Amino acid sequence: MKRILVPVDGSNASVSAVKKAIEIGKNYNSLIKLISVVKSTEKRRKERNENLWNAVDGSIIADIAESAELEKKLESKYTENAEMLLSQIAAKLNFTGTRLEREVLIGEPYEKIIETAANGGFDLIVMGNRGFSRFKRFFVGSVTQRVISEAPCPVLVIRSNFEP
């Protein structure tokens, strides 16, 4: 196991996943790549304003343009926060015996995780599971579920209450 991918979102489960990846990685002198995926503001805007996209009133279109500018600023802030999160994890945890890479990506989280795993030739994905109930998972979906079903390599899921 030479290459381990760990998606991080700041949750306790994702930090536990990093700890588990370090534990595994030390045994194989592995490369551990931490990624944080910032959901695209374009996608957020379309989801939030879906009913406005068909409107032709000029004021609504102007509001959408202003909203787009605000969303770009927010995306920059989200990216900055994600970079800070990865830096803090790298500083607080002991990666001795492994090699560490970090990257912030923008897009749909499950797609970027799968794409990174496939393009990077990763041997394992270690990720947290926040523990949504079946009912909530049915309606909101689950990044973990999507990654498990579409990943090009094995996926180790760490529960939110797991403490290595």
CNS distance restraints for C-alpha pairs under 8 A (distance, minus, plus):
assign (resid   1 and name CA) (resid  25 and name CA) 7.48 0.50 0.50
assign (resid   1 and name CA) (resid  28 and name CA) 6.21 0.50 0.50
assign (resid   1 and name CA) (resid  30 and name CA) 6.60 0.50 0.50
assign (resid   1 and name CA) (resid 123 and name CA) 5.80 0.50 0.50
assign (resid   1 and name CA) (resid 124 and name CA) 7.22 0.50 0.50
assign (resid   2 and name CA) (resid  25 and name CA) 7.55 0.50 0.50
assign (resid   2 and name CA) (resid  28 and name CA) 6.34 0.50 0.50
assign (resid   2 and name CA) (resid  29 and name CA) 6.91 0.50 0.50
assign (resid   2 and name CA) (resid  30 and name CA) 4.36 0.50 0.50
assign (resid   2 and name CA) (resid  31 and name CA) 6.00 0.50 0.50
assign (resid   2 and name CA) (resid 122 and name CA) 7.78 0.50 0.50
assign (resid   2 and name CA) (resid 123 and name CA) 6.69 0.50 0.50
assign (resid   3 and name CA) (resid  30 and name CA) 5.59 0.50 0.50
assign (resid   3 and name CA) (resid  31 and name CA) 4.88 0.50 0.50
assign (resid   3 and name CA) (resid  32 and name CA) 6.11 0.50 0.50
assign (resid   3 and name CA) (resid  33 and name CA) 7.68 0.50 0.50
assign (resid   3 and name CA) (resid 121 and name CA) 7.42 0.50 0.50
assign (resid   3 and name CA) (resid 122 and name CA) 4.85 0.50 0.50
assign (resid   3 and name CA) (resid 123 and name CA) 5.34 0.50 0.50
assign (resid   3 and name CA) (resid 124 and name CA) 6.73 0.50 0.50
assign (resid   4 and name CA) (resid  21 and name CA) 7.00 0.50 0.50
assign (resid   4 and name CA) (resid  25 and name CA) 7.38 0.50 0.50
assign (resid   4 and name CA) (resid  30 and name CA) 6.93 0.50 0.50
assign (resid   4 and name CA) (resid  31 and name CA) 6.15 0.50 0.50
assign (resid   4 and name CA) (resid  32 and name CA) 4.83 0.50 0.50
assign (resid   4 and name CA) (resid  33 and name CA) 6.25 0.50 0.50
assign (resid   4 and name CA) (resid 122 and name CA) 5.83 0.50 0.50
assign (resid   4 and name CA) (resid 123 and name CA) 6.05 0.50 0.50
assign (resid   4 and name CA) (resid 124 and name CA) 4.96 0.50 0.50
assign (resid   4 and name CA) (resid 125 and name CA) 5.77 0.50 0.50
assign (resid   4 and name CA) (resid 126 and name CA) 7.09 0.50 0.50
assign (resid   5 and name CA) (resid  32 and name CA) 5.95 0.50 0.50
assign (resid   5 and name CA) (resid  33 and name CA) 4.95 0.50 0.50
assign (resid   5 and name CA) (resid  34 and name CA) 6.23 0.50 0.50
assign (resid   5 and name CA) (resid  35 and name CA) 7.53 0.50 0.50
assign (resid   5 and name CA) (resid 117 and name CA) 6.78 0.50 0.50
assign (resid   5 and name CA) (resid 122 and name CA) 6.48 0.50 0.50
assign (resid   5 and name CA) (resid 124 and name CA) 6.28 0.50 0.50
assign (resid   5 and name CA) (resid 125 and name CA) 4.72 0.50 0.50
assign (resid   5 and name CA) (resid 126 and name CA) 6.29 0.50 0.50
assign (resid   6 and name CA) (resid  14 and name CA) 7.97 0.50 0.50
assign (resid   6 and name CA) (resid  17 and name CA) 7.04 0.50 0.50
assign (resid   6 and name CA) (resid  18 and name CA) 6.38 0.50 0.50
assign (resid   6 and name CA) (resid  21 and name CA) 7.36 0.50 0.50
assign (resid   6 and name CA) (resid  32 and name CA) 7.17 0.50 0.50
assign (resid   6 and name CA) (resid  33 and name CA) 6.06 0.50 0.50
assign (resid   6 and name CA) (resid  34 and name CA) 4.88 0.50 0.50
assign (resid   6 and name CA) (resid  35 and name CA) 6.25 0.50 0.50
assign (resid   6 and name CA) (resid 125 and name CA) 5.87 0.50 0.50
assign (resid   6 and name CA) (resid 126 and name CA) 5.15 0.50 0.50
assign (resid   6 and name CA) (resid 127 and name CA) 5.71 0.50 0.50
assign (resid   7 and name CA) (resid  14 and name CA) 7.08 0.50 0.50
assign (resid   7 and name CA) (resid  34 and name CA) 5.83 0.50 0.50
assign (resid   7 and name CA) (resid  35 and name CA) 4.83 0.50 0.50
assign (resid   7 and name CA) (resid  36 and name CA) 5.72 0.50 0.50
assign (resid   7 and name CA) (resid  37 and name CA) 7.60 0.50 0.50
assign (resid   7 and name CA) (resid 113 and name CA) 6.96 0.50 0.50
assign (resid   7 and name CA) (resid 125 and name CA) 7.99 0.50 0.50
assign (resid   7 and name CA) (resid 126 and name CA) 7.44 0.50 0.50
assign (resid   7 and name CA) (resid 127 and name CA) 5.90 0.50 0.50
assign (resid   8 and name CA) (resid  14 and name CA) 5.18 0.50 0.50
assign (resid   8 and name CA) (resid  15 and name CA) 7.01 0.50 0.50
assign (resid   8 and name CA) (resid  18 and name CA) 7.84 0.50 0.50
assign (resid   8 and name CA) (resid  34 and name CA) 6.59 0.50 0.50
assign (resid   8 and name CA) (resid  35 and name CA) 5.92 0.50 0.50
assign (resid   8 and name CA) (resid  36 and name CA) 5.08 0.50 0.50
assign (resid   8 and name CA) (resid  37 and name CA) 7.83 0.50 0.50
assign (resid   8 and name CA) (resid  86 and name CA) 7.73 0.50 0.50
assign (resid   8 and name CA) (resid 127 and name CA) 7.53 0.50 0.50
assign (resid   9 and name CA) (resid  14 and name CA) 6.26 0.50 0.50
assign (resid   9 and name CA) (resid  36 and name CA) 6.01 0.50 0.50
assign (resid   9 and name CA) (resid  37 and name CA) 7.54 0.50 0.50
assign (resid   9 and name CA) (resid  82 and name CA) 7.90 0.50 0.50
assign (resid  10 and name CA) (resid  14 and name CA) 6.29 0.50 0.50
assign (resid  10 and name CA) (resid  15 and name CA) 6.75 0.50 0.50
assign (resid  10 and name CA) (resid  85 and name CA) 6.90 0.50 0.50
assign (resid  11 and name CA) (resid  15 and name CA) 6.48 0.50 0.50
assign (resid  11 and name CA) (resid 130 and name CA) 7.48 0.50 0.50
assign (resid  12 and name CA) (resid  16 and name CA) 6.15 0.50 0.50
assign (resid  12 and name CA) (resid 160 and name CA) 5.98 0.50 0.50
assign (resid  12 and name CA) (resid 161 and name CA) 7.84 0.50 0.50
assign (resid  13 and name CA) (resid  17 and name CA) 6.18 0.50 0.50
assign (resid  13 and name CA) (resid 127 and name CA) 7.67 0.50 0.50
assign (resid  13 and name CA) (resid 128 and name CA) 4.42 0.50 0.50
assign (resid  13 and name CA) (resid 129 and name CA) 5.94 0.50 0.50
assign (resid  13 and name CA) (resid 130 and name CA) 6.04 0.50 0.50
assign (resid  13 and name CA) (resid 158 and name CA) 6.43 0.50 0.50
assign (resid  13 and name CA) (resid 159 and name CA) 5.93 0.50 0.50
assign (resid  13 and name CA) (resid 160 and name CA) 3.95 0.50 0.50
assign (resid  13 and name CA) (resid 161 and name CA) 6.98 0.50 0.50
assign (resid  13 and name CA) (resid 162 and name CA) 7.31 0.50 0.50
assign (resid  14 and name CA) (resid  18 and name CA) 6.36 0.50 0.50
assign (resid  14 and name CA) (resid 127 and name CA) 5.97 0.50 0.50
assign (resid  14 and name CA) (resid 128 and name CA) 4.40 0.50 0.50
assign (resid  14 and name CA) (resid 129 and name CA) 7.46 0.50 0.50
assign (resid  14 and name CA) (resid 158 and name CA) 7.74 0.50 0.50
assign (resid  14 and name CA) (resid 160 and name CA) 7.69 0.50 0.50
assign (resid  15 and name CA) (resid  19 and name CA) 6.40 0.50 0.50
assign (resid  15 and name CA) (resid  89 and name CA) 7.85 0.50 0.50
assign (resid  15 and name CA) (resid 128 and name CA) 7.68 0.50 0.50
assign (resid  16 and name CA) (resid  20 and name CA) 6.24 0.50 0.50
assign (resid  16 and name CA) (resid 128 and name CA) 7.06 0.50 0.50
assign (resid  16 and name CA) (resid 158 and name CA) 6.87 0.50 0.50
assign (resid  16 and name CA) (resid 160 and name CA) 7.43 0.50 0.50
assign (resid  16 and name CA) (resid 162 and name CA) 6.61 0.50 0.50
assign (resid  16 and name CA) (resid 163 and name CA) 6.24 0.50 0.50
assign (resid  16 and name CA) (resid 164 and name CA) 6.94 0.50 0.50
assign (resid  17 and name CA) (resid  21 and name CA) 6.07 0.50 0.50
assign (resid  17 and name CA) (resid 126 and name CA) 5.80 0.50 0.50
assign (resid  17 and name CA) (resid 127 and name CA) 5.24 0.50 0.50
assign (resid  17 and name CA) (resid 128 and name CA) 5.45 0.50 0.50
assign (resid  17 and name CA) (resid 157 and name CA) 7.59 0.50 0.50
assign (resid  17 and name CA) (resid 158 and name CA) 5.66 0.50 0.50
assign (resid  18 and name CA) (resid  22 and name CA) 6.20 0.50 0.50
assign (resid  18 and name CA) (resid  34 and name CA) 7.96 0.50 0.50
assign (resid  18 and name CA) (resid 126 and name CA) 7.43 0.50 0.50
assign (resid  18 and name CA) (resid 127 and name CA) 7.74 0.50 0.50
assign (resid  19 and name CA) (resid  23 and name CA) 6.29 0.50 0.50
assign (resid  19 and name CA) (resid  93 and name CA) 7.66 0.50 0.50
assign (resid  19 and name CA) (resid 164 and name CA) 6.76 0.50 0.50
assign (resid  20 and name CA) (resid  24 and name CA) 6.26 0.50 0.50
assign (resid  20 and name CA) (resid 126 and name CA) 7.69 0.50 0.50
assign (resid  20 and name CA) (resid 164 and name CA) 6.41 0.50 0.50
assign (resid  21 and name CA) (resid  25 and name CA) 5.73 0.50 0.50
assign (resid  21 and name CA) (resid  32 and name CA) 7.29 0.50 0.50
assign (resid  21 and name CA) (resid 126 and name CA) 6.31 0.50 0.50
assign (resid  22 and name CA) (resid  26 and name CA) 5.98 0.50 0.50
assign (resid  22 and name CA) (resid  32 and name CA) 7.53 0.50 0.50
assign (resid  22 and name CA) (resid  94 and name CA) 7.92 0.50 0.50
assign (resid  22 and name CA) (resid  95 and name CA) 6.33 0.50 0.50
assign (resid  22 and name CA) (resid  98 and name CA) 7.24 0.50 0.50
assign (resid  23 and name CA) (resid  27 and name CA) 7.19 0.50 0.50
assign (resid  24 and name CA) (resid  28 and name CA) 7.20 0.50 0.50
assign (resid  25 and name CA) (resid  29 and name CA) 5.79 0.50 0.50
assign (resid  25 and name CA) (resid  30 and name CA) 4.69 0.50 0.50
assign (resid  25 and name CA) (resid  31 and name CA) 7.17 0.50 0.50
assign (resid  25 and name CA) (resid  32 and name CA) 7.07 0.50 0.50
assign (resid  25 and name CA) (resid  97 and name CA) 7.52 0.50 0.50
assign (resid  25 and name CA) (resid  98 and name CA) 5.99 0.50 0.50
assign (resid  26 and name CA) (resid  30 and name CA) 6.58 0.50 0.50
assign (resid  26 and name CA) (resid  96 and name CA) 7.46 0.50 0.50
assign (resid  26 and name CA) (resid  97 and name CA) 4.95 0.50 0.50
assign (resid  26 and name CA) (resid  98 and name CA) 5.61 0.50 0.50
assign (resid  27 and name CA) (resid  97 and name CA) 7.99 0.50 0.50
assign (resid  29 and name CA) (resid  97 and name CA) 5.59 0.50 0.50
assign (resid  29 and name CA) (resid  98 and name CA) 4.96 0.50 0.50
assign (resid  29 and name CA) (resid  99 and name CA) 7.29 0.50 0.50
assign (resid  30 and name CA) (resid  97 and name CA) 7.78 0.50 0.50
assign (resid  30 and name CA) (resid  98 and name CA) 5.13 0.50 0.50
assign (resid  30 and name CA) (resid  99 and name CA) 6.24 0.50 0.50
assign (resid  31 and name CA) (resid  98 and name CA) 5.78 0.50 0.50
assign (resid  31 and name CA) (resid  99 and name CA) 4.51 0.50 0.50
assign (resid  31 and name CA) (resid 100 and name CA) 5.83 0.50 0.50
assign (resid  31 and name CA) (resid 101 and name CA) 7.39 0.50 0.50
assign (resid  32 and name CA) (resid  98 and name CA) 6.80 0.50 0.50
assign (resid  32 and name CA) (resid  99 and name CA) 6.00 0.50 0.50
assign (resid  32 and name CA) (resid 100 and name CA) 5.03 0.50 0.50
assign (resid  32 and name CA) (resid 101 and name CA) 6.27 0.50 0.50
assign (resid  33 and name CA) (resid 100 and name CA) 5.83 0.50 0.50
assign (resid  33 and name CA) (resid 101 and name CA) 4.55 0.50 0.50
assign (resid  33 and name CA) (resid 102 and name CA) 5.57 0.50 0.50
assign (resid  33 and name CA) (resid 103 and name CA) 7.63 0.50 0.50
assign (resid  34 and name CA) (resid  86 and name CA) 7.11 0.50 0.50
assign (resid  34 and name CA) (resid 100 and name CA) 7.60 0.50 0.50
assign (resid  34 and name CA) (resid 101 and name CA) 6.21 0.50 0.50
assign (resid  34 and name CA) (resid 102 and name CA) 4.77 0.50 0.50
assign (resid  34 and name CA) (resid 103 and name CA) 6.46 0.50 0.50
assign (resid  35 and name CA) (resid  86 and name CA) 7.70 0.50 0.50
assign (resid  35 and name CA) (resid 102 and name CA) 5.78 0.50 0.50
assign (resid  35 and name CA) (resid 103 and name CA) 4.89 0.50 0.50
assign (resid  35 and name CA) (resid 104 and name CA) 5.60 0.50 0.50
assign (resid  35 and name CA) (resid 105 and name CA) 7.12 0.50 0.50
assign (resid  36 and name CA) (resid  82 and name CA) 6.08 0.50 0.50
assign (resid  36 and name CA) (resid  83 and name CA) 7.80 0.50 0.50
assign (resid  36 and name CA) (resid  86 and name CA) 7.46 0.50 0.50
assign (resid  36 and name CA) (resid 103 and name CA) 6.63 0.50 0.50
assign (resid  36 and name CA) (resid 104 and name CA) 4.90 0.50 0.50
assign (resid  36 and name CA) (resid 105 and name CA) 6.26 0.50 0.50
assign (resid  37 and name CA) (resid  82 and name CA) 7.80 0.50 0.50
assign (resid  37 and name CA) (resid 104 and name CA) 5.83 0.50 0.50
assign (resid  37 and name CA) (resid 105 and name CA) 4.73 0.50 0.50
assign (resid  37 and name CA) (resid 106 and name CA) 5.56 0.50 0.50
assign (resid  37 and name CA) (resid 107 and name CA) 6.65 0.50 0.50
assign (resid  37 and name CA) (resid 108 and name CA) 7.44 0.50 0.50
assign (resid  37 and name CA) (resid 109 and name CA) 5.37 0.50 0.50
assign (resid  37 and name CA) (resid 112 and name CA) 7.10 0.50 0.50
assign (resid  37 and name CA) (resid 113 and name CA) 7.96 0.50 0.50
assign (resid  38 and name CA) (resid  75 and name CA) 7.58 0.50 0.50
assign (resid  38 and name CA) (resid  78 and name CA) 6.57 0.50 0.50
assign (resid  38 and name CA) (resid  79 and name CA) 6.36 0.50 0.50
assign (resid  38 and name CA) (resid  82 and name CA) 7.41 0.50 0.50
assign (resid  38 and name CA) (resid 104 and name CA) 7.25 0.50 0.50
assign (resid  38 and name CA) (resid 105 and name CA) 6.09 0.50 0.50
assign (resid  38 and name CA) (resid 106 and name CA) 4.77 0.50 0.50
assign (resid  38 and name CA) (resid 107 and name CA) 6.20 0.50 0.50
assign (resid  38 and name CA) (resid 108 and name CA) 7.68 0.50 0.50
assign (resid  38 and name CA) (resid 109 and name CA) 7.15 0.50 0.50
assign (resid  39 and name CA) (resid  43 and name CA) 7.35 0.50 0.50
assign (resid  39 and name CA) (resid  44 and name CA) 7.37 0.50 0.50
assign (resid  39 and name CA) (resid 106 and name CA) 5.75 0.50 0.50
assign (resid  39 and name CA) (resid 107 and name CA) 4.84 0.50 0.50
assign (resid  39 and name CA) (resid 108 and name CA) 5.41 0.50 0.50
assign (resid  39 and name CA) (resid 109 and name CA) 6.44 0.50 0.50
assign (resid  40 and name CA) (resid  44 and name CA) 6.44 0.50 0.50
assign (resid  40 and name CA) (resid  75 and name CA) 7.25 0.50 0.50
assign (resid  40 and name CA) (resid 106 and name CA) 5.54 0.50 0.50
assign (resid  40 and name CA) (resid 107 and name CA) 4.63 0.50 0.50
assign (resid  40 and name CA) (resid 108 and name CA) 6.69 0.50 0.50
assign (resid  41 and name CA) (resid  45 and name CA) 5.90 0.50 0.50
assign (resid  41 and name CA) (resid  71 and name CA) 5.73 0.50 0.50
assign (resid  41 and name CA) (resid  72 and name CA) 6.83 0.50 0.50
assign (resid  41 and name CA) (resid  74 and name CA) 7.78 0.50 0.50
assign (resid  41 and name CA) (resid  75 and name CA) 6.01 0.50 0.50
assign (resid  42 and name CA) (resid  46 and name CA) 6.23 0.50 0.50
assign (resid  42 and name CA) (resid  68 and name CA) 7.82 0.50 0.50
assign (resid  42 and name CA) (resid  71 and name CA) 7.73 0.50 0.50
assign (resid  43 and name CA) (resid  47 and name CA) 6.16 0.50 0.50
assign (resid  44 and name CA) (resid  48 and name CA) 6.05 0.50 0.50
assign (resid  45 and name CA) (resid  49 and name CA) 5.87 0.50 0.50
assign (resid  45 and name CA) (resid  50 and name CA) 7.87 0.50 0.50
assign (resid  45 and name CA) (resid  68 and name CA) 7.56 0.50 0.50
assign (resid  45 and name CA) (resid  71 and name CA) 7.55 0.50 0.50
assign (resid  46 and name CA) (resid  50 and name CA) 5.23 0.50 0.50
assign (resid  46 and name CA) (resid  53 and name CA) 7.87 0.50 0.50
assign (resid  49 and name CA) (resid  53 and name CA) 6.74 0.50 0.50
assign (resid  51 and name CA) (resid  55 and name CA) 7.83 0.50 0.50
assign (resid  52 and name CA) (resid  60 and name CA) 7.39 0.50 0.50
assign (resid  55 and name CA) (resid  60 and name CA) 7.17 0.50 0.50
assign (resid  55 and name CA) (resid  61 and name CA) 7.83 0.50 0.50
assign (resid  56 and name CA) (resid  60 and name CA) 7.37 0.50 0.50
assign (resid  56 and name CA) (resid  61 and name CA) 7.10 0.50 0.50
assign (resid  57 and name CA) (resid  61 and name CA) 6.58 0.50 0.50
assign (resid  58 and name CA) (resid  62 and name CA) 6.15 0.50 0.50
assign (resid  59 and name CA) (resid  63 and name CA) 6.10 0.50 0.50
assign (resid  60 and name CA) (resid  64 and name CA) 6.19 0.50 0.50
assign (resid  61 and name CA) (resid  65 and name CA) 6.32 0.50 0.50
assign (resid  62 and name CA) (resid  66 and name CA) 6.29 0.50 0.50
assign (resid  63 and name CA) (resid  67 and name CA) 5.99 0.50 0.50
assign (resid  64 and name CA) (resid  68 and name CA) 6.09 0.50 0.50
assign (resid  65 and name CA) (resid  69 and name CA) 6.57 0.50 0.50
assign (resid  66 and name CA) (resid  70 and name CA) 6.43 0.50 0.50
assign (resid  67 and name CA) (resid  71 and name CA) 6.05 0.50 0.50
assign (resid  68 and name CA) (resid  72 and name CA) 6.29 0.50 0.50
assign (resid  69 and name CA) (resid  73 and name CA) 6.56 0.50 0.50
assign (resid  70 and name CA) (resid  74 and name CA) 6.24 0.50 0.50
assign (resid  71 and name CA) (resid  75 and name CA) 6.01 0.50 0.50
assign (resid  72 and name CA) (resid  76 and name CA) 6.27 0.50 0.50
assign (resid  73 and name CA) (resid  77 and name CA) 6.34 0.50 0.50
assign (resid  74 and name CA) (resid  78 and name CA) 6.06 0.50 0.50
assign (resid  75 and name CA) (resid  79 and name CA) 6.06 0.50 0.50
assign (resid  76 and name CA) (resid  80 and name CA) 6.15 0.50 0.50
assign (resid  77 and name CA) (resid  81 and name CA) 6.14 0.50 0.50
assign (resid  78 and name CA) (resid  82 and name CA) 6.14 0.50 0.50
assign (resid  79 and name CA) (resid  83 and name CA) 6.22 0.50 0.50
assign (resid  79 and name CA) (resid 104 and name CA) 6.79 0.50 0.50
assign (resid  79 and name CA) (resid 106 and name CA) 7.96 0.50 0.50
assign (resid  80 and name CA) (resid  84 and name CA) 6.26 0.50 0.50
assign (resid  81 and name CA) (resid  85 and name CA) 6.15 0.50 0.50
assign (resid  82 and name CA) (resid  86 and name CA) 6.33 0.50 0.50
assign (resid  82 and name CA) (resid 104 and name CA) 6.56 0.50 0.50
assign (resid  83 and name CA) (resid  87 and name CA) 6.20 0.50 0.50
assign (resid  83 and name CA) (resid 103 and name CA) 7.61 0.50 0.50
assign (resid  83 and name CA) (resid 104 and name CA) 6.34 0.50 0.50
assign (resid  84 and name CA) (resid  88 and name CA) 6.13 0.50 0.50
assign (resid  85 and name CA) (resid  89 and name CA) 6.29 0.50 0.50
assign (resid  86 and name CA) (resid  90 and name CA) 6.13 0.50 0.50
assign (resid  86 and name CA) (resid 102 and name CA) 6.76 0.50 0.50
assign (resid  87 and name CA) (resid  91 and name CA) 6.13 0.50 0.50
assign (resid  88 and name CA) (resid  92 and name CA) 6.04 0.50 0.50
assign (resid  89 and name CA) (resid  93 and name CA) 5.96 0.50 0.50
assign (resid  90 and name CA) (resid  94 and name CA) 7.64 0.50 0.50
assign (resid  90 and name CA) (resid  95 and name CA) 7.50 0.50 0.50
assign (resid  95 and name CA) (resid  99 and name CA) 7.16 0.50 0.50
assign (resid  95 and name CA) (resid 100 and name CA) 7.14 0.50 0.50
assign (resid 105 and name CA) (resid 112 and name CA) 7.15 0.50 0.50
assign (resid 106 and name CA) (resid 112 and name CA) 7.81 0.50 0.50
assign (resid 107 and name CA) (resid 111 and name CA) 7.48 0.50 0.50
assign (resid 107 and name CA) (resid 112 and name CA) 6.46 0.50 0.50
assign (resid 108 and name CA) (resid 112 and name CA) 6.20 0.50 0.50
assign (resid 109 and name CA) (resid 113 and name CA) 6.17 0.50 0.50
assign (resid 109 and name CA) (resid 143 and name CA) 6.85 0.50 0.50
assign (resid 110 and name CA) (resid 114 and name CA) 6.20 0.50 0.50
assign (resid 110 and name CA) (resid 143 and name CA) 5.23 0.50 0.50
assign (resid 110 and name CA) (resid 144 and name CA) 7.48 0.50 0.50
assign (resid 110 and name CA) (resid 146 and name CA) 6.31 0.50 0.50
assign (resid 110 and name CA) (resid 147 and name CA) 5.77 0.50 0.50
assign (resid 111 and name CA) (resid 115 and name CA) 5.98 0.50 0.50
assign (resid 111 and name CA) (resid 147 and name CA) 7.99 0.50 0.50
assign (resid 112 and name CA) (resid 116 and name CA) 5.90 0.50 0.50
assign (resid 113 and name CA) (resid 117 and name CA) 6.16 0.50 0.50
assign (resid 113 and name CA) (resid 147 and name CA) 7.26 0.50 0.50
assign (resid 114 and name CA) (resid 118 and name CA) 6.15 0.50 0.50
assign (resid 114 and name CA) (resid 147 and name CA) 6.39 0.50 0.50
assign (resid 114 and name CA) (resid 150 and name CA) 7.05 0.50 0.50
assign (resid 114 and name CA) (resid 151 and name CA) 5.50 0.50 0.50
assign (resid 114 and name CA) (resid 152 and name CA) 7.15 0.50 0.50
assign (resid 115 and name CA) (resid 119 and name CA) 5.96 0.50 0.50
assign (resid 116 and name CA) (resid 120 and name CA) 5.66 0.50 0.50
assign (resid 117 and name CA) (resid 121 and name CA) 6.00 0.50 0.50
assign (resid 117 and name CA) (resid 122 and name CA) 5.11 0.50 0.50
assign (resid 117 and name CA) (resid 125 and name CA) 7.45 0.50 0.50
assign (resid 117 and name CA) (resid 151 and name CA) 7.40 0.50 0.50
assign (resid 117 and name CA) (resid 152 and name CA) 6.85 0.50 0.50
assign (resid 117 and name CA) (resid 153 and name CA) 7.54 0.50 0.50
assign (resid 118 and name CA) (resid 122 and name CA) 6.76 0.50 0.50
assign (resid 118 and name CA) (resid 151 and name CA) 7.76 0.50 0.50
assign (resid 118 and name CA) (resid 152 and name CA) 5.86 0.50 0.50
assign (resid 122 and name CA) (resid 153 and name CA) 7.02 0.50 0.50
assign (resid 123 and name CA) (resid 153 and name CA) 5.85 0.50 0.50
assign (resid 123 and name CA) (resid 154 and name CA) 7.07 0.50 0.50
assign (resid 124 and name CA) (resid 153 and name CA) 5.76 0.50 0.50
assign (resid 124 and name CA) (resid 154 and name CA) 5.24 0.50 0.50
assign (resid 124 and name CA) (resid 155 and name CA) 5.87 0.50 0.50
assign (resid 124 and name CA) (resid 156 and name CA) 7.35 0.50 0.50
assign (resid 125 and name CA) (resid 153 and name CA) 7.14 0.50 0.50
assign (resid 125 and name CA) (resid 154 and name CA) 6.40 0.50 0.50
assign (resid 125 and name CA) (resid 155 and name CA) 4.70 0.50 0.50
assign (resid 125 and name CA) (resid 156 and name CA) 6.14 0.50 0.50
assign (resid 126 and name CA) (resid 155 and name CA) 5.86 0.50 0.50
assign (resid 126 and name CA) (resid 156 and name CA) 4.73 0.50 0.50
assign (resid 126 and name CA) (resid 157 and name CA) 6.00 0.50 0.50
assign (resid 126 and name CA) (resid 158 and name CA) 7.29 0.50 0.50
assign (resid 127 and name CA) (resid 144 and name CA) 7.46 0.50 0.50
assign (resid 127 and name CA) (resid 155 and name CA) 7.43 0.50 0.50
assign (resid 127 and name CA) (resid 156 and name CA) 6.38 0.50 0.50
assign (resid 127 and name CA) (resid 157 and name CA) 5.18 0.50 0.50
assign (resid 127 and name CA) (resid 158 and name CA) 6.03 0.50 0.50
assign (resid 128 and name CA) (resid 144 and name CA) 7.59 0.50 0.50
assign (resid 128 and name CA) (resid 157 and name CA) 5.57 0.50 0.50
assign (resid 128 and name CA) (resid 158 and name CA) 4.67 0.50 0.50
assign (resid 128 and name CA) (resid 159 and name CA) 5.89 0.50 0.50
assign (resid 128 and name CA) (resid 160 and name CA) 6.49 0.50 0.50
assign (resid 129 and name CA) (resid 144 and name CA) 6.41 0.50 0.50
assign (resid 129 and name CA) (resid 157 and name CA) 6.29 0.50 0.50
assign (resid 129 and name CA) (resid 158 and name CA) 5.95 0.50 0.50
assign (resid 129 and name CA) (resid 159 and name CA) 5.05 0.50 0.50
assign (resid 129 and name CA) (resid 160 and name CA) 5.84 0.50 0.50
assign (resid 130 and name CA) (resid 159 and name CA) 6.69 0.50 0.50
assign (resid 130 and name CA) (resid 160 and name CA) 5.30 0.50 0.50
assign (resid 131 and name CA) (resid 159 and name CA) 6.83 0.50 0.50
assign (resid 131 and name CA) (resid 160 and name CA) 6.45 0.50 0.50
assign (resid 132 and name CA) (resid 136 and name CA) 6.00 0.50 0.50
assign (resid 132 and name CA) (resid 137 and name CA) 5.72 0.50 0.50
assign (resid 133 and name CA) (resid 137 and name CA) 6.03 0.50 0.50
assign (resid 134 and name CA) (resid 138 and name CA) 6.10 0.50 0.50
assign (resid 135 and name CA) (resid 139 and name CA) 6.86 0.50 0.50
assign (resid 136 and name CA) (resid 140 and name CA) 6.01 0.50 0.50
assign (resid 136 and name CA) (resid 141 and name CA) 7.71 0.50 0.50
assign (resid 137 and name CA) (resid 141 and name CA) 4.83 0.50 0.50
assign (resid 137 and name CA) (resid 142 and name CA) 5.91 0.50 0.50
assign (resid 141 and name CA) (resid 145 and name CA) 7.67 0.50 0.50
assign (resid 142 and name CA) (resid 146 and name CA) 6.33 0.50 0.50
assign (resid 143 and name CA) (resid 147 and name CA) 6.14 0.50 0.50
assign (resid 144 and name CA) (resid 148 and name CA) 6.08 0.50 0.50
assign (resid 144 and name CA) (resid 157 and name CA) 7.79 0.50 0.50
assign (resid 145 and name CA) (resid 149 and name CA) 6.28 0.50 0.50
assign (resid 146 and name CA) (resid 150 and name CA) 6.16 0.50 0.50
assign (resid 147 and name CA) (resid 151 and name CA) 5.29 0.50 0.50
assign (resid 147 and name CA) (resid 155 and name CA) 7.82 0.50 0.50
assign (resid 148 and name CA) (resid 154 and name CA) 7.89 0.50 0.50
assign (resid 148 and name CA) (resid 155 and name CA) 6.10 0.50 0.50
assign (resid 151 and name CA) (resid 155 and name CA) 7.34 0.50 0.50
assign (resid 158 and name CA) (resid 162 and name CA) 6.47 0.50 0.50
